[in-house]
Structure formats: C-alpha cells, structure tokens
C-alpha cells in the first residue's frame, strides 16, 4: 500500500513512517522538506499520485485558538481536495481524547475544528484520538521552566508512547475502514505534576516544580480527568516508568 504521511517528520509522524516502512508499505512524507506546503497546497497533488491512504499527524506549536484553527482547517482542506483529485481512498487523522470535555480551552477547540474539517471533505475519514504522549511532561517542562523552577498545571492524564500511537495510526490506515473514531490510551493515569517530577528525578536534576491550578472550566475539567479515556478503551503500550528507560525518552544535559 502507498501511504502519505502529513507531518511525517514530527513527533508522531516519524513513528508512522517507521512503522509503515517496517510493514512493507511505500511511504511518502508530506512536508516542506519534501517540496510540499500543506497551507498553500503547493506540491501536494503531485506527492499524492497513486497514494491510497493519507495519515494526518500535523501539529502546531501555537495554543491560540484562532491561529491553531486556521492552521488545522486550511491544511486539512488541502489534504481533502488534493486527495480527492488523486483518488485517494481515505484520510486518517490524529486527534486527542476528551476534547468535548474540555472544549473551552482554545487549542482543544481548534482540534475539534480540525476533526470537523476532516469529516467535511469528500474523502472518508477515520479519526484516531490518543491520550497525551509520554513526551508531554518534557514538553511542558521545556515551556515552563525558569531557572531552578517550573510551574506545571495540575492535569490528570493517561500517557501513551508516541511510538505506540504511530503504530495505531498505521493499523487503522491499513485495515478495512470501520469505526469513524478510534481511541488509544496508555496503561496508567497520573497527575502531570507527578510525571514531571519523575522525569526530573530520572534526569538527575534539581528543579522545584510548582503546581498550578489552571482557572476556568477547562482547567477544572483537566484536573478531574477530562483527558483520560473511558474504561472501555483498552490500554496499550509501555507504562511511563518503563518508557523512561527506552531510547525514545529524551535526554537532557
């Protein structure tokens, strides 16, 4: 099968490319480095020649609702339009578990618009919603650390390895289309503050973590577990403690 991966050099996309290649599929990466601009559509139709499935793992660093929404909807519109022009069979889009339960947070609202844009196009769509990644605590620490201190929001999450999500996306893309929304989740729920502290200890560093109660409805929802999966979703992948000792865990000097 020929698979195109949007965002194929990103956190999850690179694992999609790896898993698809390992399974013997022909993989095309859709990124600026390969001559494709998803926001303008330049190079996209050519890159999608003979592609059967598009896997969309695009992301943006902006947490602004307006900016993130514009990014996701514009890129998705081009994927849908160019994919239909090249007779692509379907689109598989990566999203986040629990968006509706914390929709007042701007970025999550943008991801809901991302899903809506995917479903509104001509190609059939499967949406894979994942819980937060094991890599998430390191991301938060990088954003919030100021010298020996880091302010980390209280948030109950059920982390999953990005590598596991990449494999799940390939599995959904290569089997007959079924449920429109598939959820994947890690094996254990924990507070983000505790995971950041565990990561710091694993690195052998001394950083004082200051818990932050994010105000508003979204902050309360995330503290109470809005972003963890429902009990009927089977847990998959390594636990955070095991992942810390894997090559996928980032190092820090």
C-alpha atoms as an extended CHARMM CRD file, in Angstrom:
* protein
*
       253  EXT
         1         1  UNK       CA              0.0000000000        0.0000000000        0.0000000000  PROA      1               0.0000000000
         2         2  UNK       CA              1.1880000000        3.5330000000       -0.7200000000  PROA      2               0.0000000000
         3         3  UNK       CA              0.7320000000        5.7840000000        2.3060000000  PROA      3               0.0000000000
         4         4  UNK       CA              1.3020000000        9.5310000000        2.5530000000  PROA      4               0.0000000000
         5         5  UNK       CA              2.1140000000       10.9330000000        5.9880000000  PROA      5               0.0000000000
         6         6  UNK       CA              1.3760000000       14.5980000000        6.6340000000  PROA      6               0.0000000000
         7         7  UNK       CA              3.7330000000       15.8050000000        9.3340000000  PROA      7               0.0000000000
         8         8  UNK       CA              5.9320000000       12.7720000000        8.7430000000  PROA      8               0.0000000000
         9         9  UNK       CA              8.9770000000       14.3310000000       10.3880000000  PROA      9               0.0000000000
        10        10  UNK       CA              7.1280000000       15.2790000000       13.5810000000  PROA      10              0.0000000000
        11        11  UNK       CA              6.7830000000       13.6610000000       16.9870000000  PROA      11              0.0000000000
        12        12  UNK       CA              4.2520000000       11.0060000000       15.9280000000  PROA      12              0.0000000000
        13        13  UNK       CA              4.7140000000       11.1980000000       12.1770000000  PROA      13              0.0000000000
        14        14  UNK       CA              8.2350000000        9.8020000000       12.2560000000  PROA      14              0.0000000000
        15        15  UNK       CA              6.9570000000        6.7300000000       14.0840000000  PROA      15              0.0000000000
        16        16  UNK       CA              4.1910000000        6.3490000000       11.5000000000  PROA      16              0.0000000000
        17        17  UNK       CA              6.7820000000        6.4450000000        8.7300000000  PROA      17              0.0000000000
        18        18  UNK       CA              8.9100000000        3.8830000000       10.5850000000  PROA      18              0.0000000000
        19        19  UNK       CA              6.0080000000        1.5100000000       11.3140000000  PROA      19              0.0000000000
        20        20  UNK       CA              4.6190000000        1.7090000000        7.7780000000  PROA      20              0.0000000000
        21        21  UNK       CA              8.0300000000        1.1140000000        6.2200000000  PROA      21              0.0000000000
        22        22  UNK       CA              8.6930000000       -1.8190000000        8.5250000000  PROA      22              0.0000000000
        23        23  UNK       CA              5.4030000000       -3.3730000000        7.3810000000  PROA      23              0.0000000000
        24        24  UNK       CA              6.4980000000       -3.0960000000        3.7570000000  PROA      24              0.0000000000
        25        25  UNK       CA              4.3690000000       -0.1400000000        2.6940000000  PROA      25              0.0000000000
        26        26  UNK       CA              5.5240000000        2.5420000000        0.2620000000  PROA      26              0.0000000000
        27        27  UNK       CA              5.6740000000        5.7630000000        2.3060000000  PROA      27              0.0000000000
        28        28  UNK       CA              5.6300000000        9.3830000000        1.1270000000  PROA      28              0.0000000000
        29        29  UNK       CA              6.2810000000       12.1960000000        3.6120000000  PROA      29              0.0000000000
        30        30  UNK       CA              4.2790000000       15.3760000000        3.0680000000  PROA      30              0.0000000000
        31        31  UNK       CA              6.3740000000       18.2350000000        4.4020000000  PROA      31              0.0000000000
        32        32  UNK       CA              8.1860000000       21.3370000000        3.2350000000  PROA      32              0.0000000000
        33        33  UNK       CA             11.4290000000       19.3840000000        3.2260000000  PROA      33              0.0000000000
        34        34  UNK       CA              9.9380000000       17.1460000000        0.5230000000  PROA      34              0.0000000000
        35        35  UNK       CA              8.5450000000       20.0450000000       -1.5190000000  PROA      35              0.0000000000
        36        36  UNK       CA              5.0080000000       20.0500000000       -0.1160000000  PROA      36              0.0000000000
        37        37  UNK       CA              3.3870000000       23.0540000000        1.5760000000  PROA      37              0.0000000000
        38        38  UNK       CA              0.1550000000       21.9540000000        3.2160000000  PROA      38              0.0000000000
        39        39  UNK       CA             -1.0020000000       25.5050000000        3.9330000000  PROA      39              0.0000000000
        40        40  UNK       CA             -0.7720000000       26.6060000000        0.3010000000  PROA      40              0.0000000000
        41        41  UNK       CA             -1.2540000000       23.2020000000       -1.3130000000  PROA      41              0.0000000000
        42        42  UNK       CA              1.9100000000       23.6090000000       -3.3930000000  PROA      42              0.0000000000
        43        43  UNK       CA              3.3080000000       20.2380000000       -4.4400000000  PROA      43              0.0000000000
        44        44  UNK       CA              0.5310000000       18.2820000000       -2.7760000000  PROA      44              0.0000000000
        45        45  UNK       CA             -1.2750000000       16.7730000000       -5.7730000000  PROA      45              0.0000000000
        46        46  UNK       CA              1.9880000000       15.5490000000       -7.2710000000  PROA      46              0.0000000000
        47        47  UNK       CA              3.0260000000       13.9870000000       -3.9530000000  PROA      47              0.0000000000
        48        48  UNK       CA             -0.3100000000       12.1690000000       -3.6720000000  PROA      48              0.0000000000
        49        49  UNK       CA             -0.0530000000       10.3820000000       -7.0160000000  PROA      49              0.0000000000
        50        50  UNK       CA             -1.0050000000        6.6920000000       -6.5180000000  PROA      50              0.0000000000
        51        51  UNK       CA             -1.4160000000        7.1860000000       -2.7540000000  PROA      51              0.0000000000
        52        52  UNK       CA             -4.1590000000        5.0390000000       -1.2080000000  PROA      52              0.0000000000
        53        53  UNK       CA             -4.3300000000        6.4690000000        2.3220000000  PROA      53              0.0000000000
        54        54  UNK       CA             -3.2580000000        9.7650000000        3.8840000000  PROA      54              0.0000000000
        55        55  UNK       CA             -2.3000000000        9.7440000000        7.5680000000  PROA      55              0.0000000000
        56        56  UNK       CA             -2.5120000000       13.2390000000        9.0500000000  PROA      56              0.0000000000
        57        57  UNK       CA             -0.2630000000       13.8490000000       12.0800000000  PROA      57              0.0000000000
        58        58  UNK       CA              0.1680000000       17.6080000000       11.6600000000  PROA      58              0.0000000000
        59        59  UNK       CA              0.5110000000       19.8100000000       14.7380000000  PROA      59              0.0000000000
        60        60  UNK       CA              1.2520000000       23.4160000000       15.6000000000  PROA      60              0.0000000000
        61        61  UNK       CA              3.1230000000       24.9760000000       18.4900000000  PROA      61              0.0000000000
        62        62  UNK       CA              0.5620000000       27.7790000000       18.7630000000  PROA      62              0.0000000000
        63        63  UNK       CA             -2.0010000000       27.4170000000       21.5590000000  PROA      63              0.0000000000
        64        64  UNK       CA             -4.0260000000       30.3460000000       20.1830000000  PROA      64              0.0000000000
        65        65  UNK       CA             -7.4600000000       29.0960000000       19.1950000000  PROA      65              0.0000000000
        66        66  UNK       CA             -7.6070000000       31.3300000000       16.1110000000  PROA      66              0.0000000000
        67        67  UNK       CA             -4.1230000000       30.5290000000       14.8390000000  PROA      67              0.0000000000
        68        68  UNK       CA             -4.3770000000       26.7970000000       15.5390000000  PROA      68              0.0000000000
        69        69  UNK       CA             -7.8280000000       26.5900000000       13.9480000000  PROA      69              0.0000000000
        70        70  UNK       CA             -6.6290000000       28.3750000000       10.8150000000  PROA      70              0.0000000000
        71        71  UNK       CA             -3.6290000000       26.0460000000       10.5570000000  PROA      71              0.0000000000
        72        72  UNK       CA             -5.5650000000       22.8150000000       11.0090000000  PROA      72              0.0000000000
        73        73  UNK       CA             -8.5400000000       23.6850000000        8.8280000000  PROA      73              0.0000000000
        74        74  UNK       CA             -6.5030000000       25.0840000000        5.9370000000  PROA      74              0.0000000000
        75        75  UNK       CA             -4.0850000000       22.1500000000        5.8350000000  PROA      75              0.0000000000
        76        76  UNK       CA             -6.9420000000       19.6530000000        6.1190000000  PROA      76              0.0000000000
        77        77  UNK       CA             -8.8990000000       21.3280000000        3.3440000000  PROA      77              0.0000000000
        78        78  UNK       CA             -5.9170000000       20.9490000000        1.0320000000  PROA      78              0.0000000000
        79        79  UNK       CA             -5.4120000000       17.3080000000        2.0280000000  PROA      79              0.0000000000
        80        80  UNK       CA             -9.0580000000       16.5580000000        1.2970000000  PROA      80              0.0000000000
        81        81  UNK       CA             -9.1840000000       18.4450000000       -2.0070000000  PROA      81              0.0000000000
        82        82  UNK       CA             -5.8920000000       17.1350000000       -3.4000000000  PROA      82              0.0000000000
        83        83  UNK       CA             -6.6130000000       13.6440000000       -2.1040000000  PROA      83              0.0000000000
        84        84  UNK       CA             -9.9510000000       13.5140000000       -3.8610000000  PROA      84              0.0000000000
        85        85  UNK       CA             -8.3590000000       14.7850000000       -7.0830000000  PROA      85              0.0000000000
        86        86  UNK       CA             -5.8510000000       11.9220000000       -6.9230000000  PROA      86              0.0000000000
        87        87  UNK       CA             -8.4730000000        9.2740000000       -6.0000000000  PROA      87              0.0000000000
        88        88  UNK       CA             -7.0340000000        8.6140000000       -2.5420000000  PROA      88              0.0000000000
        89        89  UNK       CA             -9.2000000000        6.0860000000       -0.6980000000  PROA      89              0.0000000000
        90        90  UNK       CA             -9.3940000000        7.7960000000        2.6780000000  PROA      90              0.0000000000
        91        91  UNK       CA             -7.8850000000       10.0570000000        5.3180000000  PROA      91              0.0000000000
        92        92  UNK       CA             -6.7890000000        9.0260000000        8.8290000000  PROA      92              0.0000000000
        93        93  UNK       CA             -6.4840000000       11.9820000000       11.2100000000  PROA      93              0.0000000000
        94        94  UNK       CA             -4.7360000000       12.0840000000       14.5910000000  PROA      94              0.0000000000
        95        95  UNK       CA             -6.6050000000       13.8790000000       17.3660000000  PROA      95              0.0000000000
        96        96  UNK       CA             -6.8830000000       13.9780000000       21.1740000000  PROA      96              0.0000000000
        97        97  UNK       CA             -9.0340000000       12.0570000000       23.6570000000  PROA      97              0.0000000000
        98        98  UNK       CA            -11.5440000000       14.1240000000       25.6360000000  PROA      98              0.0000000000
        99        99  UNK       CA            -11.7930000000       17.2470000000       23.5010000000  PROA      99              0.0000000000
       100       100  UNK       CA            -15.5110000000       17.7590000000       24.1230000000  PROA      100             0.0000000000
       101       101  UNK       CA            -14.9920000000       17.5860000000       27.8860000000  PROA      101             0.0000000000
       102       102  UNK       CA            -12.5100000000       20.4990000000       27.8520000000  PROA      102             0.0000000000
       103       103  UNK       CA            -13.7330000000       22.4080000000       24.8040000000  PROA      103             0.0000000000
       104       104  UNK       CA            -13.3390000000       25.8190000000       26.4510000000  PROA      104             0.0000000000
       105       105  UNK       CA             -9.5470000000       25.5000000000       26.1000000000  PROA      105             0.0000000000
       106       106  UNK       CA             -8.6280000000       27.2090000000       22.8340000000  PROA      106             0.0000000000
       107       107  UNK       CA             -6.2820000000       24.5760000000       21.4340000000  PROA      107             0.0000000000
       108       108  UNK       CA             -8.7710000000       21.7780000000       22.0850000000  PROA      108             0.0000000000
       109       109  UNK       CA            -11.4900000000       23.7850000000       20.3730000000  PROA      109             0.0000000000
       110       110  UNK       CA             -9.1180000000       24.1030000000       17.4040000000  PROA      110             0.0000000000
       111       111  UNK       CA             -8.6440000000       20.3310000000       17.3600000000  PROA      111             0.0000000000
       112       112  UNK       CA            -12.4150000000       19.8850000000       17.2770000000  PROA      112             0.0000000000
       113       113  UNK       CA            -12.4500000000       22.1820000000       14.2430000000  PROA      113             0.0000000000
       114       114  UNK       CA             -9.6490000000       20.0250000000       12.7850000000  PROA      114             0.0000000000
       115       115  UNK       CA            -11.8420000000       16.9510000000       13.1310000000  PROA      115             0.0000000000
       116       116  UNK       CA            -14.8220000000       18.7680000000       11.6340000000  PROA      116             0.0000000000
       117       117  UNK       CA            -12.7570000000       19.9210000000        8.6520000000  PROA      117             0.0000000000
       118       118  UNK       CA            -11.5900000000       16.3540000000        8.0590000000  PROA      118             0.0000000000
       119       119  UNK       CA            -15.1430000000       14.9980000000        8.1500000000  PROA      119             0.0000000000
       120       120  UNK       CA            -16.4960000000       17.7200000000        5.8670000000  PROA      120             0.0000000000
       121       121  UNK       CA            -14.3050000000       16.7710000000        2.8970000000  PROA      121             0.0000000000
       122       122  UNK       CA            -15.0180000000       14.2750000000        0.1180000000  PROA      122             0.0000000000
       123       123  UNK       CA            -12.6830000000       11.5360000000        1.4160000000  PROA      123             0.0000000000
       124       124  UNK       CA            -13.9410000000        9.0360000000        4.0110000000  PROA      124             0.0000000000
       125       125  UNK       CA            -12.2820000000        9.7540000000        7.3600000000  PROA      125             0.0000000000
       126       126  UNK       CA            -11.1240000000        7.7500000000       10.3600000000  PROA      126             0.0000000000
       127       127  UNK       CA            -10.1190000000        9.7870000000       13.4340000000  PROA      127             0.0000000000
       128       128  UNK       CA             -7.6560000000        8.2790000000       15.9070000000  PROA      128             0.0000000000
       129       129  UNK       CA             -7.8950000000       10.0380000000       19.2480000000  PROA      129             0.0000000000
       130       130  UNK       CA             -4.9360000000        9.4760000000       21.5680000000  PROA      130             0.0000000000
       131       131  UNK       CA             -4.3370000000       10.4440000000       25.1690000000  PROA      131             0.0000000000
       132       132  UNK       CA             -1.3910000000       12.7400000000       25.9110000000  PROA      132             0.0000000000
       133       133  UNK       CA              2.0170000000       11.3430000000       24.9830000000  PROA      133             0.0000000000
       134       134  UNK       CA              4.7740000000       10.1830000000       27.3340000000  PROA      134             0.0000000000
       135       135  UNK       CA              6.7410000000       13.0150000000       25.7310000000  PROA      135             0.0000000000
       136       136  UNK       CA              4.2440000000       15.5890000000       27.0630000000  PROA      136             0.0000000000
       137       137  UNK       CA              5.8620000000       16.1680000000       30.5100000000  PROA      137             0.0000000000
       138       138  UNK       CA              9.1680000000       17.0550000000       28.8370000000  PROA      138             0.0000000000
       139       139  UNK       CA              7.3460000000       19.4810000000       26.5330000000  PROA      139             0.0000000000
       140       140  UNK       CA              5.6470000000       21.1740000000       29.4710000000  PROA      140             0.0000000000
       141       141  UNK       CA              8.9180000000       21.4040000000       31.3830000000  PROA      141             0.0000000000
       142       142  UNK       CA             10.6670000000       22.9910000000       28.3960000000  PROA      142             0.0000000000
       143       143  UNK       CA              7.9320000000       25.6030000000       28.1600000000  PROA      143             0.0000000000
       144       144  UNK       CA              7.5670000000       26.4590000000       31.8400000000  PROA      144             0.0000000000
       145       145  UNK       CA             10.9860000000       26.0770000000       33.4710000000  PROA      145             0.0000000000
       146       146  UNK       CA             12.5660000000       29.3130000000       34.6320000000  PROA      146             0.0000000000
       147       147  UNK       CA             15.9740000000       28.5940000000       36.1210000000  PROA      147             0.0000000000
       148       148  UNK       CA             15.5430000000       26.1730000000       39.0410000000  PROA      148             0.0000000000
       149       149  UNK       CA             11.7450000000       26.4610000000       38.9990000000  PROA      149             0.0000000000
       150       150  UNK       CA              8.9760000000       25.1260000000       36.7810000000  PROA      150             0.0000000000
       151       151  UNK       CA              5.2780000000       25.9620000000       37.0070000000  PROA      151             0.0000000000
       152       152  UNK       CA              3.2820000000       22.9040000000       35.8780000000  PROA      152             0.0000000000
       153       153  UNK       CA             -0.5050000000       22.7490000000       35.5570000000  PROA      153             0.0000000000
       154       154  UNK       CA             -2.4570000000       20.2120000000       37.5450000000  PROA      154             0.0000000000
       155       155  UNK       CA             -3.8440000000       17.8510000000       34.9360000000  PROA      155             0.0000000000
       156       156  UNK       CA             -4.8210000000       14.2060000000       35.1000000000  PROA      156             0.0000000000
       157       157  UNK       CA             -3.5290000000       12.3770000000       32.0340000000  PROA      157             0.0000000000
       158       158  UNK       CA             -3.1760000000        8.7930000000       30.8260000000  PROA      158             0.0000000000
       159       159  UNK       CA              0.0700000000        8.9930000000       28.8510000000  PROA      159             0.0000000000
       160       160  UNK       CA              0.8540000000        6.8040000000       25.8850000000  PROA      160             0.0000000000
       161       161  UNK       CA              4.0970000000        6.4050000000       23.9390000000  PROA      161             0.0000000000
       162       162  UNK       CA              4.1360000000        8.3720000000       20.6790000000  PROA      162             0.0000000000
       163       163  UNK       CA              5.6310000000        5.2740000000       19.0620000000  PROA      163             0.0000000000
       164       164  UNK       CA              2.5490000000        3.2780000000       20.1000000000  PROA      164             0.0000000000
       165       165  UNK       CA              0.2800000000        5.9390000000       18.5980000000  PROA      165             0.0000000000
       166       166  UNK       CA              2.2450000000        5.8260000000       15.3540000000  PROA      166             0.0000000000
       167       167  UNK       CA              1.6810000000        2.0800000000       15.1050000000  PROA      167             0.0000000000
       168       168  UNK       CA             -2.0230000000        2.5080000000       15.8960000000  PROA      168             0.0000000000
       169       169  UNK       CA             -2.3870000000        5.0060000000       13.0510000000  PROA      169             0.0000000000
       170       170  UNK       CA             -0.8120000000        2.5570000000       10.6060000000  PROA      170             0.0000000000
       171       171  UNK       CA             -3.0520000000       -0.2350000000       11.8810000000  PROA      171             0.0000000000
       172       172  UNK       CA             -6.1790000000        1.8640000000       11.3070000000  PROA      172             0.0000000000
       173       173  UNK       CA             -4.9630000000        3.0360000000        7.8970000000  PROA      173             0.0000000000
       174       174  UNK       CA             -4.2460000000       -0.4660000000        6.5990000000  PROA      174             0.0000000000
       175       175  UNK       CA             -7.3380000000       -2.3290000000        7.7340000000  PROA      175             0.0000000000
       176       176  UNK       CA            -10.8310000000       -2.0560000000        6.2690000000  PROA      176             0.0000000000
       177       177  UNK       CA            -12.4940000000        1.1310000000        7.4480000000  PROA      177             0.0000000000
       178       178  UNK       CA            -14.7230000000        0.6310000000       10.4520000000  PROA      178             0.0000000000
       179       179  UNK       CA            -15.4940000000        2.9920000000       13.3300000000  PROA      179             0.0000000000
       180       180  UNK       CA            -15.1470000000        6.6360000000       12.4000000000  PROA      180             0.0000000000
       181       181  UNK       CA            -13.4850000000        7.4120000000       15.7600000000  PROA      181             0.0000000000
       182       182  UNK       CA            -10.9200000000        5.1230000000       17.4110000000  PROA      182             0.0000000000
       183       183  UNK       CA             -9.3920000000        5.8900000000       20.8200000000  PROA      183             0.0000000000
       184       184  UNK       CA             -5.9980000000        4.7370000000       22.0800000000  PROA      184             0.0000000000
       185       185  UNK       CA             -4.7130000000        5.2490000000       25.6100000000  PROA      185             0.0000000000
       186       186  UNK       CA             -1.7480000000        4.4400000000       27.7950000000  PROA      186             0.0000000000
       187       187  UNK       CA             -1.8490000000        1.9680000000       30.6820000000  PROA      187             0.0000000000
       188       188  UNK       CA             -1.8340000000        4.3260000000       33.6860000000  PROA      188             0.0000000000
       189       189  UNK       CA             -3.4020000000        7.6290000000       34.7160000000  PROA      189             0.0000000000
       190       190  UNK       CA             -1.3510000000       10.1200000000       36.7010000000  PROA      190             0.0000000000
       191       191  UNK       CA             -1.0960000000       13.7940000000       37.5410000000  PROA      191             0.0000000000
       192       192  UNK       CA              1.0840000000       15.7510000000       35.1210000000  PROA      192             0.0000000000
       193       193  UNK       CA              2.8990000000       17.3780000000       38.0570000000  PROA      193             0.0000000000
       194       194  UNK       CA              3.9440000000       13.9650000000       39.3640000000  PROA      194             0.0000000000
       195       195  UNK       CA              5.1260000000       12.8590000000       35.9220000000  PROA      195             0.0000000000
       196       196  UNK       CA              7.2400000000       15.9970000000       35.5060000000  PROA      196             0.0000000000
       197       197  UNK       CA              8.8280000000       15.3740000000       38.9020000000  PROA      197             0.0000000000
       198       198  UNK       CA              9.5010000000       11.7480000000       37.9520000000  PROA      198             0.0000000000
       199       199  UNK       CA             11.1400000000       12.8660000000       34.7140000000  PROA      199             0.0000000000
       200       200  UNK       CA             13.3370000000       15.3950000000       36.5220000000  PROA      200             0.0000000000
       201       201  UNK       CA             14.4450000000       12.7230000000       39.0010000000  PROA      201             0.0000000000
       202       202  UNK       CA             15.2030000000       10.3550000000       36.1150000000  PROA      202             0.0000000000
       203       203  UNK       CA             17.4340000000       13.0340000000       34.5920000000  PROA      203             0.0000000000
       204       204  UNK       CA             19.1640000000       13.5360000000       37.9550000000  PROA      204             0.0000000000
       205       205  UNK       CA             18.3330000000       17.2360000000       38.0290000000  PROA      205             0.0000000000
       206       206  UNK       CA             17.1370000000       19.5920000000       40.7250000000  PROA      206             0.0000000000
       207       207  UNK       CA             14.1320000000       21.6070000000       39.6440000000  PROA      207             0.0000000000
       208       208  UNK       CA             11.4140000000       22.7960000000       42.0160000000  PROA      208             0.0000000000
       209       209  UNK       CA              8.0330000000       22.0230000000       40.4520000000  PROA      209             0.0000000000
       210       210  UNK       CA              5.2800000000       24.4410000000       41.4450000000  PROA      210             0.0000000000
       211       211  UNK       CA              1.7710000000       23.0550000000       40.7870000000  PROA      211             0.0000000000
       212       212  UNK       CA             -0.6190000000       25.4390000000       39.0400000000  PROA      212             0.0000000000
       213       213  UNK       CA             -4.3890000000       25.2270000000       39.2310000000  PROA      213             0.0000000000
       214       214  UNK       CA             -5.4710000000       26.4990000000       35.8290000000  PROA      214             0.0000000000
       215       215  UNK       CA             -8.5990000000       28.6410000000       36.3180000000  PROA      215             0.0000000000
       216       216  UNK       CA            -11.8460000000       28.2200000000       34.4710000000  PROA      216             0.0000000000
       217       217  UNK       CA            -13.9600000000       25.3370000000       33.2660000000  PROA      217             0.0000000000
       218       218  UNK       CA            -11.2350000000       23.7760000000       31.1100000000  PROA      218             0.0000000000
       219       219  UNK       CA             -8.6940000000       23.7980000000       33.9400000000  PROA      219             0.0000000000
       220       220  UNK       CA            -11.1580000000       22.1440000000       36.3010000000  PROA      220             0.0000000000
       221       221  UNK       CA            -12.1250000000       19.5540000000       33.6950000000  PROA      221             0.0000000000
       222       222  UNK       CA             -8.4960000000       18.6260000000       33.0310000000  PROA      222             0.0000000000
       223       223  UNK       CA             -7.7610000000       18.3050000000       36.7730000000  PROA      223             0.0000000000
       224       224  UNK       CA            -10.7350000000       15.9710000000       37.1380000000  PROA      224             0.0000000000
       225       225  UNK       CA             -9.6890000000       13.6630000000       34.2970000000  PROA      225             0.0000000000
       226       226  UNK       CA            -11.3880000000       15.0320000000       31.1990000000  PROA      226             0.0000000000
       227       227  UNK       CA             -8.4150000000       13.9970000000       29.0650000000  PROA      227             0.0000000000
       228       228  UNK       CA             -8.2590000000       10.3400000000       30.1140000000  PROA      228             0.0000000000
       229       229  UNK       CA            -10.0490000000        7.5760000000       28.2500000000  PROA      229             0.0000000000
       230       230  UNK       CA            -13.2750000000        5.8720000000       29.1680000000  PROA      230             0.0000000000
       231       231  UNK       CA            -12.9760000000        2.4400000000       30.8690000000  PROA      231             0.0000000000
       232       232  UNK       CA            -13.9380000000        0.5470000000       27.7150000000  PROA      232             0.0000000000
       233       233  UNK       CA            -10.8260000000        1.7250000000       25.8190000000  PROA      233             0.0000000000
       234       234  UNK       CA             -8.0900000000       -0.9420000000       26.1140000000  PROA      234             0.0000000000
       235       235  UNK       CA             -4.7650000000        0.3460000000       27.4270000000  PROA      235             0.0000000000
       236       236  UNK       CA             -1.7720000000       -0.1300000000       25.1600000000  PROA      236             0.0000000000
       237       237  UNK       CA              1.9570000000        0.4730000000       25.0830000000  PROA      237             0.0000000000
       238       238  UNK       CA              4.5580000000        0.7370000000       27.8520000000  PROA      238             0.0000000000
       239       239  UNK       CA              3.9500000000        2.4780000000       31.1650000000  PROA      239             0.0000000000
       240       240  UNK       CA              5.6810000000        5.8250000000       31.7140000000  PROA      240             0.0000000000
       241       241  UNK       CA              8.2110000000        4.2880000000       34.1220000000  PROA      241             0.0000000000
       242       242  UNK       CA              9.2590000000        1.7170000000       31.5240000000  PROA      242             0.0000000000
       243       243  UNK       CA              9.3200000000        4.2790000000       28.7030000000  PROA      243             0.0000000000
       244       244  UNK       CA             11.7500000000        6.4450000000       30.6980000000  PROA      244             0.0000000000
       245       245  UNK       CA             14.4080000000        3.7690000000       30.2120000000  PROA      245             0.0000000000
       246       246  UNK       CA             13.7830000000        3.3700000000       26.4790000000  PROA      246             0.0000000000
       247       247  UNK       CA             15.6830000000        5.0780000000       23.6520000000  PROA      247             0.0000000000
       248       248  UNK       CA             12.5600000000        7.1430000000       22.9210000000  PROA      248             0.0000000000
       249       249  UNK       CA             12.8480000000        9.0950000000       26.1690000000  PROA      249             0.0000000000
       250       250  UNK       CA             14.6080000000       12.4220000000       25.5630000000  PROA      250             0.0000000000
       251       251  UNK       CA             17.8700000000       13.1110000000       27.3640000000  PROA      251             0.0000000000
       252       252  UNK       CA             18.7670000000       16.3900000000       28.9880000000  PROA      252             0.0000000000
       253       253  UNK       CA             22.1080000000       17.9160000000       29.9040000000  PROA      253             0.0000000000
